[in-house]
Amino acid sequence: MNDIGAIILKTELSGLEFIRRGKVRDIYQAGDHLLMVITDRLSAFDVVLPDGIPDKGRVLTAISVFWFNRLEGIVKNHLVTTDVEKMPPECRAHTETLEGRSMFVRKAAPLPVECIVRGYITGSGWKDYQKSGSVCGIKLPSGLRESDRLPEPIFTPSTKSDQGHDENISFAQAVGIVGAETAEKIRKLSLALYKEASAYAEGKGIIIADTKFEFGVFQGELILIDEVLTPDSSRFWSRRDWAPAKSQDSFDKQIVRDYLSGLDWDKTYPGPSLPPEIIARTSGRYREILGILTGAGGGAL
């Protein structure tokens, strides 16, 4: 593993009950709340790589907090605080680890579907469209090119998987999982969140091609949980450089995916180590989108 800066790949916080480890987040029980620690781990092709990206966890945290605050007029969220000094004593004992990369959150019951909104045709949606002219059962106009803007954003849910590959499902399948009323609510909320965020981002010169939201139930109410509109859950493109009929350069881990695609690797665990220059370029890309969206430079991390 490359030793570049203070990269946090795994946490072990004494005095806190460890719950689970996802691809990026380590989750702990903290009283009747949860402590989410956003590490520098990076996954590609559903494999967590042996190398982390410096300050990636801090970038994801800062961007999520920005959006949670901006969008809370549409739907409440699980965030209580990111200030370690305002967290319980058992959290404050780990201030050095938690500062800037943790969220103290309400403990909601997560819905077993992910809420994908697509404003542009790309990724798995583009592959589905090429085969069937539809995405998740939604018929789209003929003649669309890769990366074209859709006439209207579409809601395309998927199953949730912390370790494996998420699977796109139809709205009818989502209804079968969470019920008609809840499915309709999360569709409306997801589209409203996407439209509000897209309008803001476009003012900053950024296209949000697609994104993923997650919802949970807290005290009988649907709230927004996990992360929101980060480079790990969204495709951010430069509006100035956008050109349809081809794939776009994204403000995310595309640098890593492109590098790995050129290797003789079967995309199974364990993943290959990354060269220092790929790590540095990827870290810079994450910092860049943080600065564009929030105005916070790398020095603020």
C-alpha positions as CSV (number, residue, x, y, z in Angstrom):
1,M,0.0,0.0,0.0
2,N,1.4,3.4,-0.9
3,D,2.2,5.7,2.0
4,I,1.1,9.1,0.9
5,G,0.0,11.5,3.6
6,A,-2.3,10.7,6.4
7,I,-4.7,8.2,4.7
8,I,-7.3,6.7,6.9
9,L,-8.5,3.4,5.5
10,K,-9.9,1.7,8.6
11,T,-11.0,2.9,12.0
12,E,-11.0,1.1,15.4
13,L,-12.6,3.5,17.9
14,S,-12.5,2.2,21.5
15,G,-15.5,2.9,23.7
16,L,-17.8,2.9,20.7
17,E,-19.8,-0.1,19.4
18,F,-18.7,-1.0,15.9
19,I,-21.7,-1.8,13.7
20,R,-20.5,-2.3,10.1
21,R,-17.9,-1.4,7.5
22,G,-19.1,-0.4,4.1
23,K,-17.1,0.3,1.0
24,V,-16.2,3.8,2.4
25,R,-17.9,4.3,5.7
26,D,-17.3,2.8,9.1
27,I,-20.5,3.0,11.3
28,Y,-20.6,3.0,15.1
29,Q,-23.3,3.1,17.7
30,A,-23.2,6.3,19.8
31,G,-26.0,6.2,22.4
32,D,-29.2,6.3,20.5
33,H,-27.5,7.9,17.5
34,L,-24.9,6.7,14.9
35,L,-21.4,7.9,14.2
36,M,-20.5,7.7,10.5
37,V,-16.7,7.9,9.8
38,I,-16.0,8.6,6.2
39,T,-12.6,7.0,5.3
40,D,-10.3,7.5,2.4
41,R,-11.1,4.1,1.0
42,L,-11.8,3.9,-2.7
43,S,-13.7,1.2,-4.6
44,A,-13.7,0.6,-8.3
45,F,-15.7,-2.1,-10.2
46,D,-17.2,-3.1,-6.8
47,V,-13.7,-3.9,-5.3
48,V,-12.2,-1.9,-2.4
49,L,-8.7,-1.0,-3.5
50,P,-5.7,-1.4,-1.2
51,D,-4.8,2.3,-1.6
52,G,-6.8,5.2,-0.3
53,I,-7.1,8.7,-1.7
54,P,-5.7,11.4,0.6
55,D,-8.5,13.5,2.2
56,K,-11.2,11.8,0.2
57,G,-13.2,11.2,3.3
58,R,-13.0,14.9,4.3
59,V,-14.1,16.0,0.8
60,L,-17.1,13.7,0.9
61,T,-18.1,14.9,4.3
62,A,-17.8,18.6,3.4
63,I,-19.8,18.2,0.3
64,S,-22.5,16.1,2.0
65,V,-22.9,18.7,4.8
66,F,-23.1,21.5,2.2
67,W,-26.0,19.8,0.4
68,F,-27.7,18.6,3.6
69,N,-27.9,22.2,4.7
70,R,-28.9,23.6,1.3
71,L,-31.7,21.0,0.7
72,E,-33.2,20.7,4.1
73,G,-36.1,22.9,3.0
74,I,-37.2,20.0,0.7
75,V,-36.7,17.1,3.1
76,K,-35.2,16.7,6.6
77,N,-32.0,14.7,6.9
78,H,-30.2,12.7,9.5
79,L,-27.3,15.1,10.2
80,V,-27.0,16.3,13.8
81,T,-23.5,17.7,13.9
82,T,-20.0,17.3,12.4
83,D,-18.5,19.2,15.4
84,V,-16.7,16.6,17.4
85,E,-16.8,18.9,20.5
86,K,-20.6,18.6,20.4
87,M,-20.6,14.8,20.2
88,P,-20.7,12.5,23.2
89,P,-17.5,11.9,25.3
90,E,-16.8,8.5,23.7
91,C,-16.6,10.3,20.3
92,R,-14.5,13.2,21.6
93,A,-11.9,10.7,22.8
94,H,-11.1,10.2,19.0
95,T,-11.1,13.8,17.9
96,E,-7.9,13.5,15.9
97,T,-9.4,10.7,13.8
98,L,-12.9,12.1,13.5
99,E,-12.3,15.8,12.8
100,G,-13.5,16.7,9.4
101,R,-14.5,13.2,8.4
102,S,-17.4,12.2,10.6
103,M,-21.1,12.8,11.0
104,F,-23.1,12.3,14.2
105,V,-26.5,11.3,12.8
106,R,-30.0,10.3,13.8
107,K,-30.5,6.5,13.7
108,A,-33.0,6.0,10.9
109,A,-34.3,2.7,9.4
110,P,-32.9,2.8,5.9
111,L,-35.2,1.9,3.0
112,P,-34.0,-1.1,1.0
113,V,-33.8,0.7,-2.3
114,E,-31.5,3.4,-3.7
115,C,-33.1,6.4,-5.4
116,I,-31.3,7.2,-8.7
117,V,-32.2,10.3,-10.7
118,R,-30.9,10.6,-14.2
119,G,-30.9,13.9,-16.1
120,Y,-28.6,12.7,-18.8
121,I,-28.2,9.3,-20.6
122,T,-24.9,7.7,-19.5
123,G,-23.4,4.8,-17.6
124,S,-25.7,1.8,-17.1
125,G,-28.6,3.8,-18.3
126,W,-27.0,4.3,-21.7
127,K,-26.3,0.6,-21.9
128,D,-29.9,-0.2,-21.2
129,Y,-31.1,2.3,-23.7
130,Q,-28.9,0.9,-26.5
131,K,-30.5,-2.5,-25.9
132,S,-34.1,-1.6,-25.3
133,G,-34.7,2.1,-25.8
134,S,-35.7,2.2,-22.2
135,V,-34.1,2.7,-18.8
136,C,-35.5,0.7,-15.8
137,G,-38.8,0.3,-17.8
138,I,-39.1,3.9,-18.7
139,K,-39.4,4.4,-22.5
140,L,-37.2,7.2,-23.8
141,P,-37.3,9.1,-27.1
142,S,-35.4,7.4,-30.0
143,G,-32.2,8.8,-31.4
144,L,-30.6,9.8,-28.1
145,R,-26.8,10.0,-28.1
146,E,-24.6,9.0,-25.2
147,S,-24.4,11.9,-22.7
148,D,-27.5,13.6,-24.2
149,R,-29.7,15.6,-21.8
150,L,-33.0,13.9,-21.2
151,P,-36.3,15.8,-21.9
152,E,-37.0,15.5,-18.1
153,P,-35.1,13.9,-15.3
154,I,-36.2,10.3,-14.6
155,F,-36.4,8.3,-11.4
156,T,-34.7,4.9,-11.7
157,P,-34.4,3.0,-8.4
158,S,-32.0,0.2,-7.7
159,T,-31.4,-2.5,-5.1
160,K,-28.9,-1.7,-2.3
161,S,-25.7,-3.6,-1.8
162,D,-22.8,-2.6,0.5
163,Q,-20.4,-5.1,-0.9
164,G,-21.6,-6.3,-4.3
165,H,-23.2,-4.7,-7.3
166,D,-26.5,-2.7,-7.1
167,E,-29.2,-3.8,-9.6
168,N,-31.4,-1.4,-11.5
169,I,-35.1,-2.1,-11.0
170,S,-38.4,-0.7,-12.3
171,F,-40.7,1.6,-10.3
172,A,-43.1,-1.3,-10.1
173,Q,-40.5,-3.4,-8.5
174,A,-39.7,-0.6,-6.0
175,V,-43.4,-0.5,-5.2
176,G,-43.2,-4.2,-4.4
177,I,-40.4,-3.6,-2.0
178,V,-41.4,-0.5,-0.1
179,G,-45.1,-0.1,-1.0
180,A,-46.9,2.3,-3.4
181,E,-47.2,5.3,-1.0
182,T,-43.5,5.2,0.0
183,A,-42.3,4.6,-3.5
184,E,-44.2,7.6,-4.8
185,K,-42.9,9.8,-2.0
186,I,-39.3,8.9,-2.6
187,R,-39.7,9.4,-6.3
188,K,-41.2,12.9,-5.8
189,L,-38.6,13.8,-3.2
190,S,-35.7,12.5,-5.3
191,L,-36.8,14.5,-8.4
192,A,-37.3,17.6,-6.3
193,L,-33.8,17.3,-4.8
194,Y,-32.2,16.7,-8.1
195,K,-33.8,19.6,-9.8
196,E,-32.9,22.0,-7.0
197,A,-29.3,20.8,-6.9
198,S,-28.9,20.8,-10.7
199,A,-30.0,24.4,-10.9
200,Y,-27.5,25.4,-8.3
201,A,-24.7,23.4,-9.8
202,E,-25.3,24.7,-13.3
203,G,-24.8,28.2,-11.9
204,K,-21.4,27.0,-10.9
205,G,-20.6,25.5,-14.3
206,I,-21.3,21.9,-13.3
207,I,-23.7,19.4,-14.8
208,I,-25.1,16.8,-12.4
209,A,-25.6,14.0,-14.9
210,D,-27.1,11.6,-12.4
211,T,-27.0,11.0,-8.7
212,K,-28.1,8.6,-5.9
213,F,-30.2,9.4,-2.8
214,E,-30.9,7.3,0.2
215,F,-33.8,7.6,2.5
216,G,-34.7,6.3,5.9
217,V,-37.5,6.4,8.4
218,F,-37.0,8.3,11.6
219,Q,-39.9,8.7,14.1
220,G,-42.3,7.8,11.3
221,E,-41.0,10.4,8.9
222,L,-39.0,9.9,5.7
223,I,-35.6,11.7,5.9
224,L,-32.5,11.9,3.7
225,I,-29.6,9.8,5.0
226,D,-26.1,8.5,4.2
227,E,-24.3,10.9,1.8
228,V,-25.7,13.3,-0.7
229,L,-24.5,14.7,-4.1
230,T,-20.9,13.7,-3.6
231,P,-18.4,12.5,-6.3
232,D,-19.0,9.0,-5.0
233,S,-22.7,9.1,-5.5
234,S,-23.0,11.4,-8.5
235,R,-21.6,12.2,-12.0
236,F,-20.4,15.8,-12.2
237,W,-19.4,17.1,-15.6
238,S,-18.1,20.5,-16.7
239,R,-20.9,22.3,-18.5
240,R,-18.3,24.2,-20.6
241,D,-16.7,20.9,-21.8
242,W,-19.9,18.9,-22.2
243,A,-20.4,17.4,-25.7
244,P,-22.9,14.6,-26.4
245,A,-22.2,11.5,-28.5
246,K,-19.3,10.5,-26.3
247,S,-18.4,9.7,-22.6
248,Q,-17.6,12.7,-20.5
249,D,-14.7,13.5,-18.1
250,S,-16.1,13.3,-14.5
251,F,-15.1,15.0,-11.3
252,D,-14.7,11.6,-9.5
253,K,-12.6,8.4,-9.5
254,Q,-12.8,8.1,-13.3
255,I,-9.0,8.6,-13.4
256,V,-8.7,5.4,-11.4
257,R,-11.3,3.5,-13.4
258,D,-9.5,4.5,-16.6
259,Y,-6.1,3.3,-15.2
260,L,-7.5,0.0,-14.0
261,S,-9.2,-0.6,-17.3
262,G,-5.8,-0.7,-19.0
263,L,-4.5,-3.4,-16.7
264,D,-4.6,-7.1,-17.0
265,W,-6.9,-7.4,-13.9
266,D,-10.1,-9.5,-13.7
267,K,-11.8,-7.0,-11.5
268,T,-12.0,-9.3,-8.5
269,Y,-10.5,-9.0,-5.0
270,P,-7.7,-8.1,-4.3
271,G,-7.4,-5.0,-6.4
272,P,-4.1,-3.7,-7.7
273,S,-2.1,-1.0,-6.0
274,L,-2.3,2.5,-7.6
275,P,0.8,4.5,-8.7
276,P,1.4,7.6,-6.7
277,E,0.6,9.9,-9.7
278,I,-2.9,8.3,-10.1
279,I,-3.6,8.8,-6.4
280,A,-2.4,12.4,-6.5
281,R,-4.5,13.2,-9.6
282,T,-7.6,11.6,-8.1
283,S,-7.2,13.5,-4.8
284,G,-6.9,16.7,-6.8
285,R,-10.0,16.0,-8.7
286,Y,-12.1,15.4,-5.5
287,R,-10.7,18.7,-4.1
288,E,-11.5,20.5,-7.3
289,I,-15.2,19.7,-7.3
290,L,-15.4,20.6,-3.5
291,G,-14.0,24.0,-4.4
292,I,-16.3,24.6,-7.3
293,L,-19.5,23.6,-5.5
294,T,-18.9,25.0,-2.1
295,G,-16.2,27.6,-2.5
296,A,-14.0,25.8,0.0
297,G,-10.5,25.3,-1.1
298,G,-8.3,22.4,-0.1
299,G,-6.8,24.3,2.8
300,A,-10.3,24.2,4.4
301,L,-10.1,20.5,4.9
